[in-house]
Amino acid sequence: MGADLADLVLPAACAGCGTERVPLRFGICTACVAELENSHPYATTPDPPPPAMPPCTTLGPYAGALRGALLAYKERGRHRLAGPLGGLLAGVVAEAAVRGGGGPRVPLVVVPVPSTVSAARERGGDHMARLAGHVVRRLRRAGWEADVRQPLRALPRADSASLDVAGRAAAAESSLRIRGARIRVSRRRPTMRGTLIVVDDIVTTGATLAAVTVRLREVDMQVTGAAVLAATRLRRHRGGAPGESDLRVPPGPEVLAHVPRTRGDGRPSAG
C-alpha cells in the first residue's frame, strides 16, 4: 500500500517507456509489464566470444521496456525496481542452472559481478548485489536451495570503449580481486559443490563475465554459466574495432516449465 500511495503522491514517468500520467506499479506501466512478462530466457553468445566466456542466458535484447527499466534502476535511482527486475532475473538464473545440469534440488550459488566503490557510491549501493538478493529470495520461495556469494571486489579501470575484445578482457581481468577471507568461508559450505551462476545486468563483449570466470577458477570455484537481464550486439567499424550498439538479438526458445516466473510487481505469476 505504501508503494501505491507513493506513486499517487509522487507520480513519475514509466521507467520502461517514459509515459506519464498512467497507473504505475513499482514505476512500470501495464504495457511495459506485459512486454517484460512475455520475454523468455534464451542462450546468447557475444560475437566473437572472449576466451573463458561461460555459457550465457539472457532475458532479452537491450531495448524497449527492458532497457528503460534497467537504466532507471541503475542510473536514475529507481531502486524500487530491484524487486521486479530481481524476479525476472531469477527466471534467467534458473534457466541457466538447468542448462548447466542443475535444478531445484541441486545447491545453487549466485555470484553477482561486483561494482567498484565509486560506482556503488554514485548509485546508492551495489546494484547487482541488491538484485542478487532478490534473485535468491525468489528462488528459495520456488523451492530452490540457493545462496549468494560475493568473493570478488572490483578496482577502478579506465574506459575500455576503444579496446578490442582481447584488450577488454585483459582490462576486466586486471580489475578484479579475490576476497581471500570470503573464499575460505565459502569453501567450507556444501553449496560450493553445486551449480555456480554469475549474474550481471547486461552482456556486450562478454569481457567481464569471462574475467570473473577466470578469477573464480583460480580459487577452485567452477562457473556453470552466466545469467544477465539484457544482451547487446556490437557493430564493427571498418577497422574492426567495436562500434555502437546493435540491439537486434534473435528470439530464443520457450523457457522450461519449472523455471520460476513473476508478475511485473515481482510476485509469483498465477501462470
C-alpha positions as semicolon CSV with decimal commas, in nm:
position;residue;x (nm);y (nm);z (nm)
1;M;0,000;0,000;0,000
2;G;0,284;0,239;0,080
3;A;0,431;0,185;-0,265
4;D;0,096;0,252;-0,431
5;L;0,042;0,570;-0,229
6;A;0,390;0,690;-0,318
7;D;0,306;0,654;-0,685
8;L;-0,006;0,864;-0,633
9;V;0,160;1,136;-0,428
10;L;0,489;1,143;-0,619
11;P;0,393;1,042;-0,973
12;A;0,676;0,954;-1,208
13;A;0,700;0,855;-1,570
14;C;0,704;0,483;-1,652
15;A;1,057;0,352;-1,616
16;G;1,013;0,133;-1,921
17;C;0,869;0,368;-2,183
18;G;0,864;0,714;-2,024
19;T;0,488;0,753;-2,049
20;E;0,345;0,993;-1,791
21;R;0,007;1,010;-1,617
22;V;-0,059;0,635;-1,635
23;P;-0,122;0,391;-1,348
24;L;0,212;0,257;-1,226
25;R;0,314;-0,042;-1,019
26;F;0,670;-0,014;-0,889
27;G;0,724;0,255;-1,151
28;I;0,627;0,047;-1,456
29;C;0,310;0,083;-1,660
30;T;0,082;-0,206;-1,753
31;A;0,201;-0,218;-2,115
32;C;0,567;-0,246;-2,014
33;V;0,487;-0,510;-1,753
34;A;0,320;-0,715;-2,029
35;E;0,624;-0,670;-2,255
36;L;0,862;-0,788;-1,984
37;E;0,641;-1,081;-1,885
38;N;0,628;-1,201;-2,245
39;S;1,007;-1,233;-2,253
40;H;1,156;-1,581;-2,218
41;P;1,519;-1,663;-2,131
42;Y;1,739;-1,788;-2,413
43;A;2,107;-1,859;-2,478
44;T;2,323;-1,576;-2,610
45;T;2,689;-1,550;-2,709
46;P;2,896;-1,239;-2,788
47;D;3,044;-1,231;-3,137
48;P;3,328;-1,308;-3,111
49;P;3,321;-1,465;-2,764
50;P;3,626;-1,394;-2,546
51;P;3,831;-1,685;-2,408
52;A;3,681;-1,829;-2,088
53;M;3,336;-1,687;-2,168
54;P;3,085;-1,908;-1,981
55;P;2,756;-2,022;-2,136
56;C;2,527;-1,721;-2,105
57;T;2,149;-1,690;-2,076
58;T;1,959;-1,364;-2,113
59;L;1,602;-1,240;-2,073
60;G;1,605;-1,031;-2,390
61;P;1,774;-0,766;-2,603
62;Y;1,884;-0,437;-2,451
63;A;1,590;-0,245;-2,595
64;G;1,236;-0,131;-2,520
65;A;1,091;-0,167;-2,172
66;L;1,383;-0,379;-2,050
67;R;1,638;-0,115;-2,145
68;G;1,429;0,162;-1,990
69;A;1,378;-0,027;-1,664
70;L;1,749;-0,114;-1,635
71;L;1,858;0,245;-1,695
72;A;1,605;0,377;-1,444
73;Y;1,717;0,128;-1,181
74;K;2,090;0,151;-1,239
75;E;2,145;0,516;-1,329
76;R;1,840;0,712;-1,212
77;G;1,791;0,590;-0,857
78;R;1,468;0,396;-0,912
79;H;1,565;0,134;-0,655
80;R;1,211;0,004;-0,615
81;L;1,263;-0,168;-0,948
82;A;1,505;-0,409;-0,778
83;G;1,215;-0,636;-0,677
84;P;1,055;-0,689;-1,018
85;L;1,390;-0,693;-1,201
86;G;1,525;-0,941;-0,948
87;G;1,219;-1,158;-1,003
88;L;1,278;-1,158;-1,377
89;L;1,648;-1,232;-1,330
90;A;1,557;-1,527;-1,106
91;G;1,393;-1,692;-1,406
92;V;1,705;-1,637;-1,613
93;V;1,926;-1,781;-1,338
94;A;1,704;-2,088;-1,309
95;E;1,717;-2,142;-1,686
96;A;2,098;-2,105;-1,684
97;A;2,124;-2,354;-1,398
98;V;1,906;-2,608;-1,578
99;R;2,108;-2,566;-1,898
100;G;2,419;-2,642;-1,692
101;G;2,275;-2,961;-1,546
102;G;2,137;-2,816;-1,222
103;G;1,785;-2,781;-1,091
104;P;1,576;-2,702;-0,782
105;R;1,726;-2,992;-0,586
106;V;2,088;-2,904;-0,668
107;P;2,255;-2,642;-0,444
108;L;2,286;-2,316;-0,633
109;V;2,532;-2,033;-0,570
110;V;2,468;-1,691;-0,727
111;V;2,774;-1,465;-0,768
112;P;2,699;-1,104;-0,872
113;V;2,954;-0,911;-1,077
114;P;3,088;-0,655;-0,825
115;S;3,066;-0,278;-0,862
116;T;3,361;-0,050;-0,788
117;V;3,343;0,153;-0,469
118;S;3,289;0,475;-0,664
119;A;3,013;0,326;-0,882
120;A;2,833;0,188;-0,578
121;R;2,856;0,526;-0,408
122;E;2,712;0,706;-0,710
123;R;2,426;0,457;-0,747
124;G;2,330;0,431;-0,382
125;G;2,474;0,082;-0,337
126;D;2,594;-0,215;-0,538
127;H;2,309;-0,260;-0,784
128;M;2,395;-0,620;-0,875
129;A;2,437;-0,732;-0,515
130;R;2,089;-0,591;-0,448
131;L;1,942;-0,776;-0,747
132;A;2,117;-1,098;-0,647
133;G;1,950;-1,081;-0,306
134;H;1,607;-1,061;-0,471
135;V;1,703;-1,346;-0,706
136;V;1,790;-1,581;-0,421
137;R;1,480;-1,495;-0,218
138;R;1,260;-1,559;-0,523
139;L;1,429;-1,891;-0,599
140;R;1,400;-2,005;-0,238
141;R;1,028;-1,934;-0,245
142;A;1,009;-2,150;-0,556
143;G;1,180;-2,438;-0,373
144;W;1,542;-2,391;-0,484
145;E;1,837;-2,431;-0,247
146;A;2,002;-2,101;-0,337
147;D;2,252;-1,867;-0,176
148;V;2,453;-1,554;-0,267
149;R;2,832;-1,530;-0,251
150;Q;3,043;-1,219;-0,311
151;P;3,401;-1,346;-0,338
152;L;3,519;-1,067;-0,570
153;R;3,591;-0,697;-0,544
154;A;3,631;-0,458;-0,834
155;L;3,904;-0,199;-0,874
156;P;3,862;0,115;-1,086
157;R;3,955;0,073;-1,450
158;A;3,996;0,303;-1,748
159;D;3,730;0,338;-2,016
160;S;3,755;0,036;-2,247
161;A;3,532;0,166;-2,528
162;S;3,826;0,194;-2,770
163;L;3,971;-0,151;-2,690
164;D;3,925;-0,466;-2,893
165;V;3,787;-0,788;-2,742
166;A;4,126;-0,907;-2,615
167;G;4,202;-0,565;-2,466
168;R;3,868;-0,551;-2,287
169;A;3,920;-0,900;-2,146
170;A;4,264;-0,808;-2,012
171;A;4,136;-0,483;-1,858
172;A;3,843;-0,658;-1,694
173;E;4,056;-0,937;-1,552
174;S;4,316;-0,699;-1,406
175;S;4,042;-0,501;-1,229
176;L;3,910;-0,798;-1,029
177;R;4,050;-0,926;-0,699
178;I;3,959;-1,226;-0,484
179;R;3,848;-1,160;-0,126
180;G;4,053;-1,430;0,045
181;A;3,862;-1,445;0,374
182;R;3,531;-1,491;0,196
183;I;3,671;-1,772;-0,018
184;R;3,786;-1,963;0,290
185;V;3,438;-1,941;0,441
186;S;3,268;-2,033;0,113
187;R;3,482;-2,342;0,055
188;R;3,356;-2,498;0,378
189;R;2,996;-2,475;0,260
190;P;2,839;-2,770;0,075
191;T;2,669;-2,531;-0,169
192;M;3,005;-2,466;-0,335
193;R;2,989;-2,818;-0,483
194;G;2,667;-2,733;-0,667
195;T;2,580;-2,501;-0,951
196;L;2,751;-2,161;-0,971
197;I;2,589;-1,889;-1,181
198;V;2,746;-1,546;-1,232
199;V;2,489;-1,267;-1,270
200;D;2,518;-0,925;-1,436
201;D;2,276;-0,672;-1,579
202;I;2,399;-0,653;-1,941
203;V;2,638;-0,851;-2,161
204;T;2,802;-0,691;-2,465
205;T;3,151;-0,825;-2,543
206;G;3,145;-1,079;-2,257
207;A;3,479;-0,949;-2,124
208;T;3,356;-0,901;-1,768
209;L;3,185;-1,240;-1,743
210;A;3,496;-1,409;-1,885
211;A;3,721;-1,225;-1,638
212;V;3,501;-1,324;-1,344
213;T;3,513;-1,686;-1,460
214;V;3,895;-1,680;-1,478
215;R;3,931;-1,528;-1,131
216;L;3,691;-1,778;-0,973
217;R;3,865;-2,073;-1,136
218;E;4,190;-1,961;-0,972
219;V;4,036;-2,048;-0,635
220;D;3,863;-2,368;-0,750
221;M;3,520;-2,213;-0,799
222;Q;3,395;-2,358;-1,128
223;V;3,141;-2,139;-1,309
224;T;2,846;-2,330;-1,456
225;G;2,708;-2,037;-1,653
226;A;2,609;-1,674;-1,655
227;A;2,269;-1,504;-1,635
228;V;2,200;-1,148;-1,749
229;L;1,889;-0,940;-1,793
230;A;1,983;-0,798;-2,133
231;A;2,218;-0,866;-2,424
232;T;2,354;-0,628;-2,685
233;R;2,546;-0,672;-3,005
234;L;2,833;-0,457;-3,130
235;R;2,859;-0,330;-3,484
236;R;3,210;-0,318;-3,626
237;H;3,376;-0,017;-3,782
238;R;3,592;-0,074;-4,089
239;G;3,899;-0,123;-3,877
240;G;3,732;-0,400;-3,677
241;A;3,703;-0,202;-3,352
242;P;3,378;-0,217;-3,153
243;G;3,120;0,041;-3,255
244;E;2,776;0,145;-3,137
245;S;2,524;-0,099;-3,000
246;D;2,322;-0,315;-3,237
247;L;2,017;-0,431;-3,043
248;R;1,894;-0,688;-3,292
249;V;1,909;-1,011;-3,091
250;P;1,720;-1,314;-3,225
251;P;1,438;-1,454;-3,010
252;G;1,510;-1,773;-2,822
253;P;1,319;-2,088;-2,726
254;E;1,040;-2,110;-2,470
255;V;1,152;-2,122;-2,109
256;L;1,127;-2,458;-1,933
257;A;0,802;-2,511;-1,743
258;H;0,961;-2,542;-1,398
259;V;1,153;-2,212;-1,418
260;P;1,001;-1,965;-1,167
261;R;0,816;-1,669;-1,321
262;T;0,696;-1,344;-1,171
263;R;0,447;-1,074;-1,245
264;G;0,558;-0,720;-1,307
265;D;0,547;-0,644;-0,934
266;G;0,799;-0,915;-0,851
267;R;0,541;-1,161;-0,711
268;P;0,487;-1,514;-0,849
269;S;0,273;-1,532;-1,161
270;A;-0,052;-1,726;-1,147
271;G;0,054;-1,892;-1,474
